[in-house]
Amino acid sequence: MEITEVRVRLIKDPGKLKAAASITIDDCFAIHDLRVVETEGGLFVAMPNKRLGTGEFRDVAHPINNATRDYVSKLVIDKYQEELKNAAAPKD
């Protein structure tokens, strides 16, 4: 599996939620609504989820193992940091 595209949208008035992201896998499968969240431990990539009738949340898409979770998280956070730098750069 290769993540072939990462798109990040910065949140204009961020609190704990810093950005929303989408990834494309192998140029043929997209996952939207990943979230970059700041926690006490640093940045975290939360998977897309939905609220159940009980009020609980359940991920609708997620990595099956830690290696894949780490791979996805690293690419999304790297892209987030790149977008932050681009947003802070002076406009010509």
N, C-alpha and C positions, 0 to 999 in steps of 0.2 A: 504494500500500500504506500502510495506517495501522495502527500498533500501538494497539489499543483497550483493552488491559489489561496491566498488569505486576504480578506478585505476587512478593514477595521474602520468603524465610524466612531469618532470621539464624541462623548457626551458634552454638550455645550455648558451645562451647569453641573459639573460632577460632584457627587457626594462619595459614597462608597463605590457606586457604579461608575466606572471610568470610560467604558467603551462597549459597543456591541460589535460582534464579528461574525463573519461567514467564512467557511472553508469549502474548497472543492477538492474531492478525492479522485485521483487518477483521471482528471479531466472529464469525469462522467457522473459524479454524484456530489450534490451540494448539501451542506448542513448550515442552517441559518440560526440566528439568535443565540450564539454563544455570548457570554458576558465576561468582561474583564472587571473584576471586583477587587478593591483594596481591602485587605484584612490586616489585623495586627501582625500577622506573619509575613506580609508582603502581598504581591499580586497573585490572584487566583483566577483560573478560567473555569467558569461555571457552564455546565452544559444546558442546552435548551430543555425546558420542562413545562409541565402543565399542572394545574391545580385539580385535584380529585374532588369528588363530592364530599369527602370527609374533611376537606381543607388542607390536606397534605399535598406536597408537591412530588411529582415523579418525573425523572429524566425521560425524555422521549427519544433521545439519541445520546449514546455515551460510549467511551472506550471500554473494552472488555478487560484490558490488563494495564498495569502501571506503565509499561514501556510505551504503549500507544498514548496513554494519557499524558505522559511526559513529553512525547513528540508533539502532540497537538498543542499543549500548553506553551512549550518553548516557541513554536512558530507564531502563535497568536500574540504572546507577550512581546516577542521581538518586533513584530509588525506594529503593535501598539506603541512601543517606544520609538520606533521610526516615525510614526505619524505624529507623536508628540513633538519630536524634533522639527519636523516639517512645519507644524503649526506655529512653533516658536520662532522659526527662522524669519528674518526680515523679508518682506515682500519687495521686490524691485519695481 
